[in-house]
Amino acid sequence: DKVGEGVVGVRPGDKVAFANVQGAYAQYQVVPAERLVPVPAGLDPKLAAASLLQGMTVHYLLKSTYPVQPGDQVLVHAGAGGVGLLLIQWAKRLGATVYATASTEEKRALCLEAGADYALPYEGFAQAVKALSGGGVDVVYDGVGQSTFEGSLEALRPRGYLVLFGQSSGPVPPFDPQVLNRKGSLFLTRPTLHHYTATRKELLFRAGEVFEAIRAGWLRVRIGAEFPLEKAREAHEALEGRKTTGKVLLIP
């Protein structure tokens, strides 16, 4: 509603979005101007809110951390979640074969609907992926963490990449790096969005490509649930209980 003295590039009334700035559970928030992203005309503000953080996460994972190439084989954990569904769609757009894990038949159906070639339960996923892929995938995008970590390493081909970008099941305990050697000279990285949007140029680049993909129609954002702000606790309970799919929104 207001801008500070000396602020340029944004005016009162402009539609903007932000990510990686604390304090979103509110009707109003003070945000540094350099962290604001303009919402393109015609893009539903709810879609902008639902896609910015997770969309940019998917963008850096697929375009920068491990740049997926046509023909790559990719494993996506929690495929029916907000990040997972976007990862599946974008990886397919880049020409990859996509394997996805999810906990229920309903969620696995959502993975297939998003374009996954295979949707698997967590039980025995590493063995299934190795058999289907002919020896292991090129990269695993793992936002689950503790409960999938060992299986993720097992599902990789020699010199494959484990991109550990979250820990919804808990943090991965310390482990011996020699494990990476024994399993085929594997690579392990633990990236975060903050370091991939450190400059305004990179922030606008990633956000712009996400919003353009949505406007073009090939990247579909699933808003699985909406809660009024005063029911934020219920929203968290639904997330923790693994009762949600896609993105959950809080509406002030």
N, C-alpha and C positions, 0 to 999 in steps of 0.2 A: 504493500500500500504506500510505502514511502521509501525514498532513497536518501543516503547520507550526503553530506556536503562533499562536492568534488567527484562524485560517482558519475561515470560516463558509460554509455553503452546499454543502459537499462533505465526505464522510466516507470513511474507509478502506473499501474494497470497492465503492464506487460505480463504475459504468461511465461513463467520460468519454472525450472525444476532444479533440484540439487541432490547430491549424494555425498556420502562421506563427511557430512557435517552433522554433529550431534544436535538433537533437539527437535526431531521431526514430529514427536507426539504432542502437537500443539496447534492451535488455530493460527498463531503468528510466530514467526521466527526471524531472528537477525542472522543474516548469512553474508559472508564476504562476497562482494560483487564478482570477484574473479572466479568464484566457485559456482556461480549461477549459469544455467544452460537455457537458452531460449527455446521455448516449445514452438515448433513450426505451426503455422496457420493450418487449421483443419484437423490437427491431431487432438483427439480427445484427451483432456488433462488427466483422466484416470489412467489411460494407456501410458502416458508419459510418466506418471508416478509409478506405475507397475513395472515399467521396463527399464528405467534409467540405470539403477544400481546393478540389477542382474544382467541387463543387456550389455553394459560396459564390461562387466565381469566376463561374460561369454566372449566379447570382442577381444579382450586382451589375451584370454586363454587360447583362443583359436588362431589369432593373428600374430601374437607376439611371443608368448611363453613357449608354446610348441606350435609353429605355423603349419597347420594342416594342409596337405597337398592332395590332389586327386589320387585315388587309389589307396590312401592311408586307411588303416583299420583302427578304430577308435572305440574305447569303452567309456561310457558315461554312467556314473553311479547316481542314484536317486533321480532317475530319468523323468519321473512324473512331477518333480518339483519345479519351482519357478525357473531356476537356473538350468535344470536338466532338460526341460522341454525346449528352451531356447538353444541350448547346446546341440541337441539332436538336430533341430531344423537347420542351424547354421553349418554344422559339420556336413550334413547331407548336401547343402548348397555348395560346399567346397569340394564335393566329390568323394567323400569318405564312405566307407562301410561302417555303420554304427551299431554297436552292441550297447544295450541299456539294461540296468538293473532296477527293479522296483519290488516293493514288498507284497503287493496283492495283484490278483488277476485284473482288477479294474485299473490299477495304475499301470500295469504292463500294457493294457490295451491303449491307454493314452500315449505311451511311448511309441507304439506302432503307428498310431494315428498321426503322431508328429513326424514320422518318417523313419524311425529306427528299423534296421533290417532284422534285428533280433531283440527280443525283450525277455529277460531272464530273472528268475528269483535270486535272492542273495545266496541261498544255500547251494554250494557247489559251483558258484559262478566262474571261478578261476579255471576249473577243469573244463567246463562247458565252453568257455571262450577260447581256450587253447585248442580244443578239438575243432570248433567251428572255423577258427581263423587259420588253422594249419600251422600252429606253433606259437601263437601269441600276437597281441596287438602292438601297434606302434606307440600308442600313448593311452594312458588311463587318466581321465579327469575325475579326481576323487574329492568330493566335498563332504564325505561321510567321516573319514578319519579312522578312528581306533578299530572299529569292527570290520572294516574292509581292507585295511592297510596291507596285511600280509597276503591276502588274496590278490590284491591289485598288483603287487610285485610278481606274484606267481603267474599272472595273466599276460605279462609282457613278453615280447620277443627279446632275444639278445640285443643289447644297446637300445632298448625301448625307454620311454620316458614316463615316469609317474609324476603327475602334476597334482600335488596335494594342496587344494585351495580352501579347505574347510574342515570342520571337525564336529559335525552334528551328533556323532555318537560318542564324542569325547576325544581328547588329545592323544596323539600317538606317543607311546612311551619311548624313551631313549632306546636306540638300537645300534648294533655294530655295523659300521659302514662296509665292512667286509662282506656283508650279505649282498650288497649290490654287485660286488665282484663275482661271488659264487653263482648268482642267478643270471649272469651274462653281461657284466659290465653295464649295469643299468644306470640311468640318470634319475635323480630325485630332486625336485624343487618345491619350495613352499612360497608361492607368490601371493601378493595381495593387491587389490585394486588401487590403493593409495599410491603405490610406487609406479603404477602404469597410467596415472592421471596427475602426475606431480606438477606438470605445467598446464597453463590454460590452453595452449595450443593442442596438447595431447587430449585434454578433457573434451574440448570441442570436437576434435577429430573423431574420437570414439563415440561420443553422444550423437554426433551428426550421422554417422553411419548406422547406428542403431535406429534412430528415428526414421531415416530414409528407408531402411529395410521394412519397417512397419508400414510406412506410407505406401511402399511399392506392393505390399500385400503378401510377400513371401515369408515374412517373419510374423507369426501369429502369437499374440500374448494371451495367455489364459489367466483370467482373474477368477480364481477358484472360490474366493469368499470375500465379503466385505463386512466390517464391523464398525459400529460407531465408536468414536474415540473413547468414550466412557466405558466401553467394554473391551479395552485393550487386554485385560487379563484373560478374558475368554478367548481372544485371538491367540494369545501365547499358549494357552492350554491346548487349543486345537493343533497348533504347530508341534508342540512337544508330544502330543498324543498321536502324531503322524496321521491326522484325520484330514489333512488338506492336500490339495493338488494345485499346481500353478502358483500364482501370486496371491497373497492375502493383503488387503488394503484396510487401513484405518481411515474413517471418514470423519473429519472434525465437525 
